[in-house]
Amino acid sequence: MSQAAATTPTAAPAVGPVAAPPGPSAPVGPVLYVLKRFPRLSETFVLREVLGLEAAGVRVLVDALLPPEDSPTHAELDAVCAEVRYVPRHARLRDPASARAHLGLVLRRPLRWSALALRARRDDTWRRFVQGGIVAERVRREGVTHVHAHFATASSEVAVVAAALAGVSCSVTAHAKDIYHHDNAPHLARRLSGVDTVVTVSGHNVAHLESVVREGGVRASVRHVPNGVGLGPVADPATGTSLLCVARLVPKKGVDLIVRAAALLADDHPDLVVDIIGDGPLRPELTSLANSLGLADRVRFHGAATADEVQAALAGCRAFVLPCRIDADGDRDGMPTVLVEALARAVPVVSTDVVGIGELVVDGATGLLVPPDDVDALATALDRLLRDPALATSLGLAGRRLVAQRYSPADATAALLDVFAGASGHAGGAA
């Protein structure tokens, strides 16, 4: 990964070889990604996208709004060719670099610059406007034909401004927190205004976003592009006895439910161990909960892990469990990529029937679904898989077949290429 500033790469679940996808319906020139952070441990899907586009022959550039997190190293980042630049976090128009970038844009498009500046003052997004001008200058200098952002928050605000000032097309991938969280939902239509295409990761999200853009008067199409996940080696869950969760330790992941379910299972499964990989603000609380339930030696919190450690854990467990919920702030998962990754290894999944998860985890066919926040139902589902290794194997293999059919990395890249090419066909930027 070439860089414009020193970074420390982060770890994520293993990313397999990226196959070159079929070409788009029209040529795609250089694409610039606007991201909050890059690289980021929890955003393996961004890394896969960049690798997939580069395998297809697309030149990718990255402008990140924040420096990378201090996390373990992810080896696959070395395969990324994109030059990563870090936009000043507190950019001001009077700063020399910002002033030079915006002066050129004012001279080229004075009316558009003025309209966007007035909008930024009105919407209290001036800092994003200044950052957008810095990005727009790079777009013009490097011959970028399309700007893409992940998450309809700060990244999309900057991307929309940059694309409009540079006169190119723009798309945004919306995921979950940026769509549903109470702090973000009221601003969603505004943040998507000026976007040519909204990409999202589940059919459930498509339906919701179509209503948002329609009711908000936003001129954007909505496309479903699943996060592509390659098939890993087939695991044998029949030989495993542990349960595995890989997640950020935040309320919407429902990790507390796993701990409580383990307490209900402990007497009937004396050898049961639950491995929880990931970190977050709830770790002290979750550790205390496990200790209070007498599970200190049976619920193991591993913190952030390398790709090899995650893959080894998947290979050795009976089932993967992620009891997602809608938290008090409205936050929820859109389509947890880690569920796709588990099924790609033929590891059966137990999750909840919220948002788009049922599109992947079909109850009784590719996994088991339980209602959110139902500890008894979760324990019952896990007990079924612990007692029935044949069921665990059959569900895992069925899930792997579904992943192969619907979550192909090559298909995901081809769909993105069509989004970029189609949007470029009617580019111009909204003022």
RODO-2510 file (C-alpha; in nm, 4 decimals, decimal comma):
residues 431
     n   res          X          Y          Z
     1     m     0,0000     0,0000     0,0000
     2     s     0,1582     0,3243    -0,1103
     3     q     0,0944     0,6153     0,1227
     4     a     0,1167     0,9903     0,1365
     5     a     0,1771     0,9731     0,5134
     6     a     0,3090     0,7069     0,7477
     7     t     0,0458     0,4646     0,8730
     8     t     0,0133     0,1495     1,0783
     9     p    -0,1952    -0,1131     0,8916
    10     t    -0,4689    -0,2877     1,0849
    11     a    -0,5830    -0,6466     1,1129
    12     a    -0,8999    -0,8026     0,9767
    13     p    -1,0255    -1,1482     0,8914
    14     a    -0,8263    -1,3061     0,6104
    15     v    -0,8927    -1,1787     0,2617
    16     g    -0,8481    -1,4520     0,0043
    17     p    -0,7198    -1,4080    -0,3513
    18     v    -0,9206    -1,1536    -0,5461
    19     a    -1,0345    -1,2764    -0,8873
    20     a    -1,0556    -1,0258    -1,1711
    21     p    -1,4269    -0,9646    -1,2359
    22     p    -1,5930    -0,9191    -1,5713
    23     g    -1,5634    -0,5683    -1,7106
    24     p    -1,8293    -0,3006    -1,6537
    25     s    -2,0759    -0,1849    -1,9148
    26     a    -1,8579     0,1232    -1,9751
    27     p    -1,4931     0,2069    -1,8994
    28     v    -1,4173     0,3210    -1,5460
    29     g    -1,1442     0,5772    -1,4940
    30     p    -0,9608     0,6453    -1,1696
    31     v    -1,1851     0,6296    -0,8602
    32     l    -1,1211     0,8178    -0,5367
    33     y    -1,2530     0,6745    -0,2100
    34     v    -1,3383     0,9110     0,0756
    35     l    -1,3226     0,7214     0,4051
    36     k    -1,3345     0,8155     0,7698
    37     r    -1,0288     0,5988     0,8363
    38     f    -0,8129     0,3707     0,6289
    39     p    -0,7108     0,1084     0,7131
    40     r    -0,9565     0,0078     0,9848
    41     l    -0,9793    -0,3262     1,1642
    42     s    -1,3568    -0,3570     1,1489
    43     e    -1,3889    -0,2573     0,7816
    44     t    -1,2486    -0,5537     0,5941
    45     f    -1,5131    -0,4971     0,3269
    46     v    -1,3436    -0,1720     0,2218
    47     l    -1,0121    -0,3505     0,1805
    48     r    -1,1806    -0,6189    -0,0300
    49     e    -1,3435    -0,3574    -0,2504
    50     v    -1,0175    -0,1778    -0,3168
    51     l    -0,8349    -0,5032    -0,3938
    52     g    -1,1183    -0,6133    -0,6222
    53     l    -1,1192    -0,2872    -0,8164
    54     e    -0,7436    -0,2919    -0,8535
    55     a    -0,7576    -0,6517    -0,9764
    56     a    -1,0036    -0,5279    -1,2404
    57     g    -0,7501    -0,2702    -1,3564
    58     v    -0,9045     0,0358    -1,1883
    59     r    -0,6731     0,2939    -1,0366
    60     v    -0,7921     0,3699    -0,6839
    61     l    -0,6946     0,6640    -0,4640
    62     v    -0,7951     0,7074    -0,1000
    63     d    -0,8518     1,0250     0,1001
    64     a    -0,9040     0,9461     0,4701
    65     l    -1,0412     1,1986     0,7173
    66     l    -0,8700     1,0468     1,0212
    67     p    -0,5408     0,8620     1,0756
    68     p    -0,5489     0,4823     1,1124
    69     e    -0,6200     0,3184     1,4455
    70     d    -0,3392     0,1671     1,6484
    71     s    -0,4267    -0,1966     1,5811
    72     p    -0,2588    -0,5230     1,4813
    73     t    -0,1123    -0,5504     1,1333
    74     h    -0,3073    -0,6954     0,8427
    75     a    -0,0729    -0,8484     0,5852
    76     e    -0,3106    -0,8150     0,2867
    77     l    -0,2794    -0,4367     0,3052
    78     d     0,0612    -0,4776     0,1423
    79     a    -0,1190    -0,5824    -0,1772
    80     v    -0,3068    -0,2503    -0,2010
    81     c    -0,1558    -0,0151    -0,4586
    82     a    -0,3751     0,2863    -0,3789
    83     e    -0,1977     0,5949    -0,2523
    84     v    -0,3567     0,6887     0,0803
    85     r    -0,3647     1,0550     0,1802
    86     y    -0,4864     1,1989     0,5098
    87     v    -0,6957     1,5126     0,4764
    88     p    -0,6369     1,7713     0,7512
    89     r    -0,8792     1,6944     1,0302
    90     h    -0,9422     2,0578     1,1215
    91     a    -0,9058     2,2091     0,7759
    92     r    -0,9591     2,5848     0,7595
    93     l    -0,9999     2,7938     0,4491
    94     r    -0,7193     3,0286     0,5560
    95     d    -0,4673     2,7438     0,5708
    96     p    -0,2294     2,7707     0,2734
    97     a    -0,3085     2,4273     0,1262
    98     s    -0,6842     2,4770     0,1651
    99     a    -0,6684     2,8278     0,0215
   100     r    -0,4761     2,7121    -0,2868
   101     a    -0,7176     2,4254    -0,3504
   102     h    -1,0295     2,6392    -0,3127
   103     l    -0,8913     2,9320    -0,5144
   104     g    -0,8546     2,7115    -0,8203
   105     l    -1,2066     2,5783    -0,7727
   106     v    -1,3534     2,9279    -0,7339
   107     l    -1,1906     3,0364    -1,0597
   108     r    -1,3220     2,7311    -1,2482
   109     r    -1,6747     2,7146    -1,1046
   110     p    -1,7540     3,0358    -0,9139
   111     l    -2,1313     2,9895    -0,9044
   112     r    -2,1130     2,6281    -0,7922
   113     w    -1,8488     2,7072    -0,5304
   114     s    -2,0628     2,9932    -0,3950
   115     a    -2,3780     2,7801    -0,3818
   116     l    -2,2017     2,4975    -0,1992
   117     a    -2,0346     2,7409     0,0407
   118     l    -2,3717     2,8956     0,1271
   119     r    -2,5239     2,5512     0,1790
   120     a    -2,2364     2,4555     0,4092
   121     r    -2,2897     2,7665     0,6190
   122     r    -2,6620     2,6949     0,6375
   123     d    -2,6179     2,3275     0,7292
   124     d    -2,3256     2,3878     0,9678
   125     t    -2,0972     2,1665     0,7571
   126     w    -1,8288     2,4241     0,6798
   127     r    -1,5400     2,1992     0,7865
   128     r    -1,6623     1,9270     0,5475
   129     f    -1,6895     2,1884     0,2718
   130     v    -1,3283     2,2928     0,3229
   131     q    -1,2155     1,9283     0,3266
   132     g    -1,4256     1,8649     0,0154
   133     g    -1,2371     2,1364    -0,1696
   134     i    -0,9048     1,9754    -0,0787
   135     v    -1,0341     1,6422    -0,2101
   136     a    -1,1741     1,8078    -0,5261
   137     e    -0,8338     1,9534    -0,6087
   138     r    -0,6854     1,6019    -0,5980
   139     v    -0,9733     1,4691    -0,8094
   140     r    -0,8950     1,7221    -1,0836
   141     r    -0,5172     1,6865    -1,0595
   142     e    -0,5266     1,3047    -1,0796
   143     g    -0,7934     1,2777    -1,3491
   144     v    -1,0403     1,0992    -1,1205
   145     t    -1,3754     1,0290    -1,2882
   146     h    -1,5780     0,9145    -0,9857
   147     v    -1,5822     0,9698    -0,6092
   148     h    -1,7098     0,6994    -0,3740
   149     a    -1,7592     0,7141     0,0027
   150     h    -1,8379     0,4559     0,2668
   151     f    -2,0961     0,5543     0,5301
   152     a    -2,3444     0,8354     0,4840
   153     t    -2,1903     1,0590     0,7498
   154     a    -1,8832     1,2834     0,7307
   155     s    -1,7353     1,0828     0,4444
   156     s    -2,0413     1,1330     0,2260
   157     e    -2,0596     1,5054     0,3078
   158     v    -1,7008     1,5507     0,1930
   159     a    -1,7438     1,3261    -0,1109
   160     v    -2,0550     1,5103    -0,2341
   161     v    -1,8809     1,8478    -0,2109
   162     a    -1,5660     1,7166    -0,3796
   163     a    -1,7559     1,5591    -0,6677
   164     a    -1,9716     1,8678    -0,7216
   165     l    -1,6746     2,1067    -0,7185
   166     a    -1,4747     1,8837    -0,9533
   167     g    -1,7677     1,8086    -1,1835
   168     v    -1,7586     1,4283    -1,1505
   169     s    -2,0075     1,1670    -1,0308
   170     c    -2,0473     1,0426    -0,6753
   171     s    -2,1761     0,7353    -0,4937
   172     v    -2,2018     0,6357    -0,1291
   173     t    -2,2270     0,2963     0,0378
   174     a    -2,4646     0,3196     0,3347
   175     h    -2,4392     0,0461     0,5960
   176     a    -2,6265     0,0621     0,9268
   177     k    -2,5308     0,3135     1,1949
   178     d    -2,5230     0,5870     0,9318
   179     i    -2,8791     0,4937     0,8309
   180     y    -3,0607     0,4093     1,1530
   181     h    -2,8852     0,5676     1,4521
   182     h    -3,0957     0,8438     1,6041
   183     d    -2,8082     1,0922     1,5607
   184     n    -2,7812     1,0166     1,1883
   185     a    -3,1285     0,9289     1,0625
   186     p    -3,2611     1,2897     1,0615
   187     h    -2,9667     1,3985     0,8411
   188     l    -2,9670     1,1048     0,6008
   189     a    -3,1612     1,2643     0,3139
   190     r    -2,9466     1,5788     0,3294
   191     r    -2,6261     1,3773     0,3297
   192     l    -2,7409     1,1820     0,0243
   193     s    -2,8427     1,4949    -0,1660
   194     g    -2,6067     1,5282    -0,4615
   195     v    -2,5246     1,1562    -0,4678
   196     d    -2,5858     0,9808    -0,8004
   197     t    -2,6132     0,6290    -0,6562
   198     v    -2,6601     0,4940    -0,3037
   199     v    -2,5135     0,1473    -0,2605
   200     t    -2,6144    -0,0696     0,0333
   201     v    -2,5519    -0,4180     0,1657
   202     s    -2,8957    -0,5792     0,2055
   203     g    -3,2379    -0,5867     0,0450
   204     h    -3,3846    -0,4628     0,3736
   205     n    -3,1666    -0,1524     0,3522
   206     v    -3,2616    -0,0985    -0,0118
   207     a    -3,6307    -0,0734     0,0755
   208     h    -3,5628     0,1660     0,3625
   209     l    -3,3269     0,3878     0,1618
   210     e    -3,5645     0,4043    -0,1323
   211     s    -3,8261     0,5519     0,1005
   212     v    -3,5710     0,7989     0,2416
   213     v    -3,4629     0,9299    -0,0973
   214     r    -3,8211     0,9408    -0,2264
   215     e    -3,9587     1,1281     0,0737
   216     g    -3,6545     1,3544     0,0897
   217     g    -3,6701     1,4502    -0,2763
   218     v    -3,3224     1,3074    -0,3372
   219     r    -3,2325     1,2275    -0,6984
   220     a    -3,0363     0,9091    -0,6398
   221     s    -3,0861     0,5489    -0,7381
   222     v    -3,0394     0,2765    -0,4761
   223     r    -2,8436    -0,0392    -0,5566
   224     h    -2,7959    -0,3600    -0,3576
   225     v    -2,4309    -0,4674    -0,3703
   226     p    -2,3473    -0,7311    -0,1053
   227     n    -2,0033    -0,7270     0,0516
   228     g    -1,8076    -0,9893    -0,1395
   229     v    -1,6479    -1,2687     0,0644
   230     g    -1,4297    -1,5413    -0,0809
   231     l    -1,4722    -1,9045     0,0194
   232     g    -1,2158    -2,0179     0,2735
   233     p    -1,1151    -2,3790     0,3479
   234     v    -1,4060    -2,5939     0,4622
   235     a    -1,4148    -2,6241     0,8412
   236     d    -1,5482    -2,9276     1,0255
   237     p    -1,7782    -2,7956     1,2985
   238     a    -1,8648    -3,1521     1,4044
   239     t    -1,5199    -3,1768     1,5654
   240     g    -1,5424    -2,8446     1,7497
   241     t    -1,6894    -2,7912     2,0942
   242     s    -1,6479    -2,4168     2,1438
   243     l    -1,8700    -2,1269     2,0431
   244     l    -1,7184    -1,8273     1,8699
   245     c    -1,8126    -1,4610     1,8406
   246     v    -1,6108    -1,1978     1,6552
   247     a    -1,7513    -0,8508     1,7150
   248     r    -1,6964    -0,5032     1,8445
   249     l    -1,8054    -0,4977     2,2056
   250     v    -2,0916    -0,2514     2,1663
   251     p    -2,4607    -0,2900     2,2591
   252     k    -2,5978    -0,3739     1,9130
   253     k    -2,3851    -0,6888     1,8863
   254     g    -2,5648    -0,8538     2,1807
   255     v    -2,2519    -1,0116     2,3292
   256     d    -2,4052    -0,9899     2,6769
   257     l    -2,6699    -1,2369     2,5579
   258     i    -2,3982    -1,4858     2,4655
   259     v    -2,2560    -1,4672     2,8161
   260     r    -2,5978    -1,5219     2,9744
   261     a    -2,6774    -1,8083     2,7351
   262     a    -2,3473    -1,9730     2,8266
   263     a    -2,4568    -1,9691     3,1922
   264     l    -2,7753    -2,1560     3,0961
   265     l    -2,5746    -2,4131     2,8992
   266     a    -2,2933    -2,4675     3,1494
   267     d    -2,4438    -2,7596     3,3445
   268     d    -2,5396    -2,9633     3,0382
   269     h    -2,2145    -2,8893     2,8527
   270     p    -1,9350    -2,9014     3,1092
   271     d    -1,6625    -2,8697     2,8420
   272     l    -1,8186    -2,5674     2,6726
   273     v    -1,5927    -2,2689     2,6061
   274     v    -1,7009    -1,9422     2,4460
   275     d    -1,4324    -1,7432     2,2621
   276     i    -1,5055    -1,3740     2,2055
   277     i    -1,2698    -1,1930     1,9692
   278     g    -1,2931    -0,8166     1,9510
   279     d    -1,2751    -0,5122     2,1712
   280     g    -1,4841    -0,2121     2,2600
   281     p    -1,6280     0,0012     2,5385
   282     l    -1,8349    -0,2820     2,6894
   283     r    -1,5416    -0,5125     2,7568
   284     p    -1,5081    -0,4324     3,1315
   285     e    -1,8837    -0,4726     3,1807
   286     l    -1,8948    -0,8007     2,9876
   287     t    -1,5948    -0,9397     3,1736
   288     s    -1,7594    -0,8512     3,5038
   289     l    -2,0816    -1,0223     3,3906
   290     a    -1,8966    -1,3430     3,3026
   291     n    -1,7197    -1,3401     3,6366
   292     s    -2,0438    -1,2845     3,8279
   293     l    -2,1987    -1,5857     3,6540
   294     g    -1,9036    -1,8094     3,7402
   295     l    -1,7826    -1,8213     3,3809
   296     a    -1,4418    -1,6587     3,4160
   297     d    -1,2663    -1,9687     3,2772
   298     r    -1,5296    -2,0501     3,0172
   299     v    -1,5995    -1,7176     2,8471
   300     r    -1,2666    -1,5975     2,7114
   301     f    -1,2195    -1,2401     2,5897
   302     h    -0,9308    -1,2280     2,3445
   303     g    -0,9428    -0,8656     2,2327
   304     a    -0,8368    -0,7686     1,8811
   305     a    -0,6868    -1,0582     1,6874
   306     t    -0,4796    -1,1153     1,3772
   307     a    -0,6303    -1,2666     1,0650
   308     d    -0,4619    -1,5988     1,1326
   309     e    -0,6048    -1,6124     1,4838
   310     v    -0,9573    -1,5448     1,3586
   311     q    -0,9286    -1,8117     1,0911
   312     a    -0,7927    -2,0648     1,3399
   313     a    -1,0836    -1,9921     1,5735
   314     l    -1,3346    -2,0418     1,2906
   315     a    -1,1725    -2,3718     1,1995
   316     g    -1,2033    -2,5056     1,5540
   317     c    -1,5514    -2,4029     1,6712
   318     r    -1,8882    -2,5782     1,6675
   319     a    -2,0833    -2,2630     1,5756
   320     f    -2,0542    -1,8895     1,5266
   321     v    -2,2951    -1,6762     1,7295
   322     l    -2,3895    -1,3094     1,6902
   323     p    -2,7247    -1,2181     1,8557
   324     c    -2,7649    -0,8713     1,7030
   325     r    -3,0215    -0,6301     1,8426
   326     i    -3,1511    -0,2788     1,7792
   327     d    -3,0002    -0,0716     2,0568
   328     a    -3,1559     0,2177     2,2465
   329     d    -3,0145     0,4721     1,9981
   330     g    -3,1655     0,2945     1,6990
   331     d    -2,8274     0,1577     1,5915
   332     r    -2,8259    -0,1875     1,4342
   333     d    -2,6328    -0,4007     1,1896
   334     g    -2,7110    -0,3883     0,8191
   335     m    -2,5520    -0,7178     0,7172
   336     p    -2,2628    -0,8244     0,9425
   337     t    -1,9824    -0,9325     0,7112
   338     v    -1,8471    -1,1647     0,9780
   339     l    -2,1588    -1,3838     0,9398
   340     v    -2,0795    -1,4229     0,5704
   341     e    -1,7187    -1,5027     0,6581
   342     a    -1,8242    -1,7767     0,9000
   343     l    -2,0563    -1,9404     0,6479
   344     a    -1,7864    -1,9119     0,3825
   345     r    -1,5895    -2,1577     0,5989
   346     a    -1,9000    -2,3817     0,6420
   347     v    -1,9324    -2,2831     1,0093
   348     p    -2,3005    -2,2753     1,1152
   349     v    -2,4362    -1,9454     1,2388
   350     v    -2,6816    -1,8532     1,5140
   351     s    -2,8096    -1,4966     1,4911
   352     t    -3,1262    -1,2886     1,5252
   353     d    -3,4028    -1,1984     1,2834
   354     v    -3,3311    -0,8245     1,2628
   355     v    -3,2682    -0,6015     0,9608
   356     g    -3,1346    -0,8040     0,6644
   357     i    -2,9783    -1,0957     0,8494
   358     g    -3,2565    -1,3311     0,7400
   359     e    -3,1433    -1,2820     0,3792
   360     l    -2,8261    -1,4739     0,4685
   361     v    -2,9180    -1,6836     0,7710
   362     v    -3,2285    -1,8722     0,6620
   363     d    -3,3652    -2,0352     0,9764
   364     g    -3,3254    -2,4120     0,9632
   365     a    -3,1574    -2,4003     0,6219
   366     t    -2,8312    -2,2018     0,6445
   367     g    -2,8340    -2,1363     1,0181
   368     l    -3,0597    -2,0711     1,3154
   369     l    -3,2418    -1,7463     1,3908
   370     v    -3,3851    -1,6403     1,7262
   371     p    -3,5708    -1,3276     1,8370
   372     p    -3,3455    -1,0459     1,9600
   373     d    -3,2889    -1,0156     2,3346
   374     d    -3,4280    -1,3649     2,3988
   375     v    -3,1643    -1,5444     2,6056
   376     d    -3,3690    -1,8629     2,6436
   377     a    -3,4228    -1,8945     2,2676
   378     l    -3,0550    -1,8269     2,2036
   379     a    -2,9484    -2,0939     2,4539
   380     t    -3,1917    -2,3428     2,2993
   381     a    -3,0533    -2,2836     1,9487
   382     l    -2,6952    -2,3192     2,0666
   383     d    -2,7843    -2,6328     2,2595
   384     r    -2,9248    -2,7869     1,9389
   385     l    -2,5953    -2,7379     1,7577
   386     l    -2,3848    -2,8549     2,0514
   387     r    -2,5885    -3,1762     2,0774
   388     d    -2,6186    -3,2414     1,7037
   389     p    -2,2886    -3,2234     1,5118
   390     a    -2,4591    -3,3517     1,1948
   391     l    -2,6984    -3,0555     1,2023
   392     a    -2,4076    -2,8185     1,2536
   393     t    -2,2306    -2,9650     0,9520
   394     s    -2,5336    -2,9557     0,7220
   395     l    -2,6248    -2,5963     0,8113
   396     g    -2,2676    -2,4821     0,7617
   397     l    -2,2362    -2,6454     0,4198
   398     a    -2,5693    -2,5014     0,3062
   399     g    -2,4565    -2,1588     0,4209
   400     r    -2,1333    -2,1967     0,2276
   401     r    -2,3281    -2,2744    -0,0900
   402     l    -2,5415    -1,9637    -0,0390
   403     v    -2,2297    -1,7489     0,0081
   404     a    -2,0848    -1,8872    -0,3141
   405     q    -2,4050    -1,7976    -0,4997
   406     r    -2,4756    -1,4511    -0,3599
   407     y    -2,1569    -1,3059    -0,2116
   408     s    -1,8957    -1,3656    -0,4803
   409     p    -1,6187    -1,1011    -0,4622
   410     a    -1,6003    -1,0935    -0,8427
   411     d    -1,9744    -1,0311    -0,8694
   412     a    -1,9567    -0,7564    -0,6049
   413     t    -1,6735    -0,5838    -0,7898
   414     a    -1,8567    -0,6101    -1,1229
   415     a    -2,1669    -0,4538    -0,9660
   416     l    -1,9610    -0,1656    -0,8248
   417     l    -1,7955    -0,1103    -1,1613
   418     d    -2,1395    -0,0793    -1,3190
   419     v    -2,2414     0,1704    -1,0496
   420     f    -1,9310     0,3818    -1,1123
   421     a    -1,9590     0,3644    -1,4900
   422     g    -2,3324     0,4392    -1,4906
   423     a    -2,2964     0,7333    -1,2554
   424     s    -2,0108     0,8732    -1,4650
   425     g    -2,2420     0,8698    -1,7652
   426     h    -2,4472     1,1521    -1,6156
   427     a    -2,1858     1,3268    -1,4024
   428     g    -2,1755     1,6958    -1,3434
   429     g    -2,2144     1,7421    -0,9705
   430     a    -2,5081     1,8958    -0,7905
   431     a    -2,4858     2,2509    -0,6654
***
